[in-house]
Amino acid sequence: MLELQGLTRRFGDLVAVDSVRLVIPDGQMVGVIGRSGAGKSTLLRMVNRLTEPSEGRVLHEGQDVTALRGTALRRWRTDCAMIFQQFNLVQRLDVLTNVLVGRLNHRPGLLGTVTSLLKMFTAEERAMAIRALDRFDLAASALQRADTLSGGQQQRVAICRALLQEPKVILADEPIASLDPRNARTVMDALRQVNREDGITVLTNLHHLDTARQYCDRIVAMQSGRVMFDGTPAELTGARLREIYGVSEDEFEDQASEDTTMRPRPVAARLAVA
């Protein structure tokens, strides 16, 4: 079970996340919705400890994640895989190597970095990577450079990389925000498959309410850093949405589309290894 206890993050006078309390059972798929600036990404980054909380705690299976340091923190980041909006693949490397990077935290310290860069992976690890790629119809692309793939394919490669960490939790930070509708469905199908078949807890930030309703067991709606709703998709009615955001469902969707269209794209992807 994943627990967020009064989780708060301040940036100067700005309160980005304000006393969030959530209890997420193992194996649940949770969608966090809200407009830009609601605190969704900051919340996920605190769970993974990429951003440090100003107050509050994150607990997983009773362990205080916010107190972890060194090797213990590295182990948590292995157990809690992160998927980013812009894929964060190494574009010049082939797909298989990008997936194998997910094994990095299973090696101690510098050895992990050196063996990864030299592609010194075991036969068992390579077989794991091929199985993951085959699961999402990507095995035929294993030796292609990452930058030759479509956005949807690259995000599925990122999911494969996360799976090679053998995580207990996957955090997906707006994984479909930069994708067209067809690729967005493919990526969400992959995340739901991982959740249902592997029993991995998935916590994902989403702009679109329809997507959250279709794929998630539970929806958390945020506004100005606070949780304004926490319940099933059926419980988040149009009337409740208007109460939270002051707009209709159609207006909320239109604003979400504007948010994703206006978001700048990075000039280059970076290798993301916790």
C-alpha positions as semicolon CSV with decimal commas, in nm:
position;residue;x (nm);y (nm);z (nm)
1;M;0,000;0,000;0,000
2;L;0,118;0,350;-0,089
3;E;0,030;0,628;0,156
4;L;0,073;1,004;0,119
5;Q;0,044;1,173;0,456
6;G;0,003;1,551;0,448
7;L;0,238;1,582;0,151
8;T;0,328;1,947;0,086
9;R;0,573;2,123;-0,141
10;R;0,649;2,494;-0,136
11;F;0,855;2,692;-0,384
12;G;0,913;3,017;-0,201
13;D;0,568;3,164;-0,135
14;L;0,403;2,929;-0,383
15;V;0,238;2,619;-0,240
16;A;0,250;2,373;-0,531
17;V;0,111;2,078;-0,335
18;D;-0,093;2,140;-0,023
19;S;-0,134;1,871;0,247
20;V;-0,229;1,585;0,014
21;R;-0,349;1,269;0,187
22;L;-0,407;0,954;-0,020
23;V;-0,410;0,582;0,050
24;I;-0,357;0,371;-0,263
25;P;-0,400;-0,006;-0,230
26;D;-0,164;-0,239;-0,413
27;G;-0,265;-0,303;-0,773
28;Q;-0,489;0,001;-0,816
29;M;-0,474;0,226;-1,122
30;V;-0,525;0,587;-1,020
31;G;-0,562;0,885;-1,253
32;V;-0,475;1,232;-1,124
33;I;-0,646;1,506;-1,323
34;G;-0,627;1,883;-1,318
35;R;-0,531;2,178;-1,527
36;S;-0,171;2,297;-1,564
37;G;-0,039;2,427;-1,234
38;A;-0,264;2,201;-1,026
39;G;0,038;2,027;-0,869
40;K;0,004;1,689;-1,041
41;S;0,363;1,653;-1,160
42;T;0,511;1,785;-0,836
43;L;0,304;1,530;-0,645
44;L;0,438;1,236;-0,849
45;R;0,794;1,363;-0,829
46;M;0,771;1,372;-0,450
47;V;0,656;1,010;-0,441
48;N;0,968;0,914;-0,638
49;R;1,182;1,160;-0,436
50;L;1,290;1,351;-0,746
51;T;1,143;1,648;-0,560
52;E;1,176;1,667;-0,183
53;P;0,861;1,737;0,021
54;S;0,850;2,050;0,236
55;E;0,624;1,863;0,479
56;G;0,456;1,527;0,512
57;R;0,557;1,170;0,442
58;V;0,536;0,902;0,174
59;L;0,497;0,548;0,305
60;H;0,511;0,226;0,107
61;E;0,425;-0,098;0,284
62;G;0,484;0,087;0,610
63;Q;0,832;0,211;0,517
64;D;0,892;0,587;0,539
65;V;1,013;0,666;0,188
66;T;1,082;1,031;0,276
67;A;1,346;0,919;0,529
68;L;1,543;0,700;0,286
69;R;1,899;0,788;0,189
70;G;2,178;0,632;-0,017
71;T;2,132;0,267;-0,112
72;A;1,785;0,249;0,043
73;L;1,668;0,546;-0,168
74;R;1,819;0,389;-0,478
75;R;1,628;0,069;-0,402
76;W;1,303;0,266;-0,370
77;R;1,358;0,431;-0,707
78;T;1,397;0,084;-0,852
79;D;1,071;-0,027;-0,692
80;C;0,897;0,295;-0,802
81;A;0,958;0,338;-1,176
82;M;0,895;0,673;-1,346
83;I;0,762;0,730;-1,699
84;F;0,789;1,083;-1,835
85;Q;0,591;1,282;-2,089
86;Q;0,887;1,315;-2,328
87;F;0,997;0,948;-2,303
88;N;1,355;1,032;-2,189
89;L;1,514;0,773;-2,415
90;V;1,869;0,801;-2,545
91;Q;1,779;0,875;-2,905
92;R;2,110;0,766;-3,060
93;L;2,102;0,425;-2,891
94;D;1,903;0,127;-3,012
95;V;1,571;0,032;-2,858
96;L;1,705;-0,281;-2,685
97;T;1,979;-0,088;-2,503
98;N;1,729;0,177;-2,393
99;V;1,515;-0,095;-2,238
100;L;1,814;-0,261;-2,072
101;V;1,892;0,067;-1,893
102;G;1,608;-0,038;-1,664
103;R;1,844;-0,295;-1,511
104;L;2,092;-0,026;-1,407
105;N;1,977;0,003;-1,047
106;H;2,017;-0,372;-1,002
107;R;2,393;-0,322;-1,022
108;P;2,597;-0,161;-0,744
109;G;2,719;0,196;-0,786
110;L;2,961;0,282;-1,066
111;L;2,962;-0,075;-1,192
112;G;2,604;-0,033;-1,306
113;T;2,687;0,277;-1,510
114;V;3,000;0,130;-1,670
115;T;2,843;-0,203;-1,765
116;S;2,539;-0,027;-1,908
117;L;2,746;0,206;-2,123
118;L;2,953;-0,084;-2,250
119;K;2,635;-0,286;-2,317
120;M;2,765;-0,562;-2,092
121;F;2,427;-0,709;-2,009
122;T;2,364;-1,074;-1,931
123;A;2,182;-1,310;-2,164
124;E;1,903;-1,333;-1,909
125;E;1,864;-0,954;-1,903
126;R;1,858;-0,937;-2,281
127;A;1,589;-1,207;-2,287
128;M;1,386;-1,006;-2,033
129;A;1,411;-0,699;-2,256
130;I;1,306;-0,886;-2,570
131;R;1,007;-1,038;-2,386
132;A;0,900;-0,693;-2,271
133;L;0,930;-0,551;-2,623
134;D;0,746;-0,846;-2,774
135;R;0,464;-0,796;-2,528
136;F;0,395;-0,455;-2,682
137;D;0,466;-0,553;-3,044
138;L;0,808;-0,387;-3,050
139;A;1,047;-0,682;-3,073
140;A;1,103;-0,625;-3,445
141;S;1,232;-0,275;-3,364
142;A;1,483;-0,389;-3,100
143;L;1,793;-0,292;-3,301
144;Q;1,656;0,034;-3,442
145;R;1,769;0,368;-3,306
146;A;1,514;0,510;-3,066
147;D;1,475;0,826;-3,272
148;T;1,337;0,626;-3,567
149;L;1,023;0,532;-3,374
150;S;0,695;0,718;-3,345
151;G;0,607;0,894;-3,021
152;G;0,370;0,618;-2,919
153;Q;0,634;0,353;-2,985
154;Q;0,893;0,546;-2,786
155;Q;0,659;0,573;-2,489
156;R;0,596;0,198;-2,502
157;V;0,975;0,149;-2,503
158;A;0,984;0,366;-2,190
159;I;0,722;0,138;-2,034
160;C;0,937;-0,165;-2,120
161;R;1,237;0,005;-1,958
162;A;1,029;0,063;-1,645
163;L;0,923;-0,303;-1,638
164;L;1,285;-0,416;-1,641
165;Q;1,324;-0,244;-1,305
166;E;1,073;-0,503;-1,176
167;P;0,884;-0,225;-0,996
168;K;0,601;-0,240;-0,746
169;V;0,472;0,103;-0,847
170;I;0,477;0,289;-1,179
171;L;0,442;0,667;-1,184
172;A;0,343;0,801;-1,526
173;D;0,378;1,179;-1,548
174;E;0,144;1,289;-1,828
175;P;0,251;0,995;-2,047
176;I;0,019;1,081;-2,337
177;A;0,026;1,463;-2,333
178;S;0,246;1,486;-2,643
179;L;0,076;1,206;-2,841
180;D;-0,201;1,200;-3,099
181;P;-0,525;1,020;-3,000
182;R;-0,436;0,687;-3,164
183;N;-0,094;0,665;-3,001
184;A;-0,240;0,788;-2,672
185;R;-0,482;0,493;-2,670
186;T;-0,201;0,249;-2,744
187;V;0,007;0,379;-2,453
188;M;-0,287;0,380;-2,211
189;D;-0,373;0,025;-2,320
190;A;-0,016;-0,075;-2,236
191;L;-0,029;0,086;-1,892
192;R;-0,360;-0,079;-1,813
193;Q;-0,225;-0,415;-1,932
194;V;0,071;-0,382;-1,696
195;N;-0,163;-0,289;-1,413
196;R;-0,410;-0,572;-1,473
197;E;-0,173;-0,854;-1,569
198;D;0,124;-0,775;-1,346
199;G;-0,065;-0,628;-1,052
200;I;0,159;-0,321;-1,053
201;T;0,016;-0,009;-0,892
202;V;-0,008;0,271;-1,149
203;L;-0,040;0,638;-1,057
204;T;-0,072;0,854;-1,367
205;N;-0,128;1,223;-1,434
206;L;-0,381;1,294;-1,708
207;H;-0,532;1,607;-1,859
208;H;-0,836;1,445;-2,015
209;L;-1,125;1,333;-1,800
210;D;-1,253;1,084;-2,059
211;T;-0,919;0,902;-2,055
212;A;-0,916;0,884;-1,676
213;R;-1,272;0,751;-1,672
214;Q;-1,197;0,487;-1,933
215;Y;-0,873;0,348;-1,789
216;C;-0,857;0,419;-1,417
217;D;-1,017;0,250;-1,116
218;R;-1,008;0,576;-0,926
219;I;-0,975;0,946;-1,007
220;V;-0,812;1,215;-0,795
221;A;-0,892;1,571;-0,905
222;M;-0,649;1,845;-0,801
223;Q;-0,686;2,222;-0,802
224;S;-0,425;2,468;-0,673
225;G;-0,227;2,188;-0,510
226;R;-0,520;2,039;-0,319
227;V;-0,720;1,722;-0,365
228;M;-1,074;1,833;-0,444
229;F;-1,215;1,492;-0,535
230;D;-1,116;1,132;-0,471
231;G;-1,348;0,859;-0,593
232;T;-1,460;0,631;-0,873
233;P;-1,499;0,753;-1,232
234;A;-1,878;0,724;-1,204
235;E;-1,879;0,954;-0,902
236;L;-1,703;1,235;-1,088
237;T;-2,016;1,367;-1,257
238;G;-2,047;1,677;-1,469
239;A;-2,205;1,858;-1,174
240;R;-1,916;1,762;-0,945
241;L;-1,665;1,875;-1,206
242;R;-1,836;2,212;-1,236
243;E;-1,832;2,245;-0,858
244;I;-1,455;2,188;-0,852
245;Y;-1,341;2,378;-1,161
246;G;-1,632;2,607;-1,241
247;V;-1,662;2,475;-1,597
248;S;-1,856;2,211;-1,788
249;E;-1,698;1,883;-1,899
250;D;-1,659;2,014;-2,254
251;E;-1,493;2,333;-2,128
252;F;-1,261;2,130;-1,905
253;E;-1,158;1,915;-2,203
254;D;-1,104;2,223;-2,422
255;Q;-0,882;2,382;-2,158
256;A;-0,686;2,058;-2,121
257;S;-0,625;2,052;-2,496
258;E;-0,499;2,411;-2,485
259;D;-0,266;2,322;-2,196
260;T;-0,103;2,035;-2,386
261;T;-0,080;2,228;-2,714
262;M;0,092;2,525;-2,554
263;R;0,343;2,321;-2,352
264;P;0,694;2,361;-2,500
265;R;0,882;2,056;-2,616
266;P;1,241;1,998;-2,496
267;V;1,517;2,035;-2,754
268;A;1,657;1,696;-2,666
269;A;1,563;1,398;-2,455
270;R;1,776;1,313;-2,155
271;L;1,860;0,978;-2,006
272;A;1,649;0,940;-1,693
273;V;1,803;0,706;-1,442
274;A;1,698;0,754;-1,082
